[in-house]
Amino acid sequence: MSEYFEILTKDLSTLLRGIGYQIVRKQRTHLRVEKMTKAGMHRMTIPHLSPLAPGTLDDILTTVSLWNHLSKTDLLEMLKK
């Protein structure tokens, strides 16, 4: 997981909003996001931790890439910008 770098939850939520996700609930410890895709409604809970642990980030990016037909590499490049 050496390709990962320190990612803050706010940076990840900005990326997700940029590809069509909406924040539907905010709590002190988690964010709930959702997006309608061709496969159906994708709902996901993201921990409100900064920075995100590499394994957590990897899991989120894997899930988002599958639901949105984007590569994890593309998502990481978007996060770096």
NORHU-V116511 format. One record per backbone hydrogen bond with DSSP energy under -0.5 kcal/mol. CO is the residue of the C=O (numbers start at 1). NH is the residue of the N-H. If there is no record, write none. Layout:
BEGIN
CO&NH, CO&NH
END
This chain:
BEGIN
1&4, 7&51, 7&52, 8&12, 9&13, 10&14, 11&15, 12&16, 13&17, 14&18, 15&19, 16&19, 16&21, 17&20, 22&24, 22&34, 25&32, 29&48, 30&27, 31&33, 31&46, 32&24, 32&25, 33&44, 34&22, 35&37, 35&42, 37&40, 40&37, 41&43, 42&35, 44&33, 46&31, 47&49, 53&57, 54&58, 55&59, 56&60, 57&61, 58&62, 59&63, 60&64, 61&65, 62&66, 63&67, 64&68, 65&69, 65&70, 71&75, 72&76, 73&77, 74&78, 75&79, 76&80, 77&81, 78&81
END
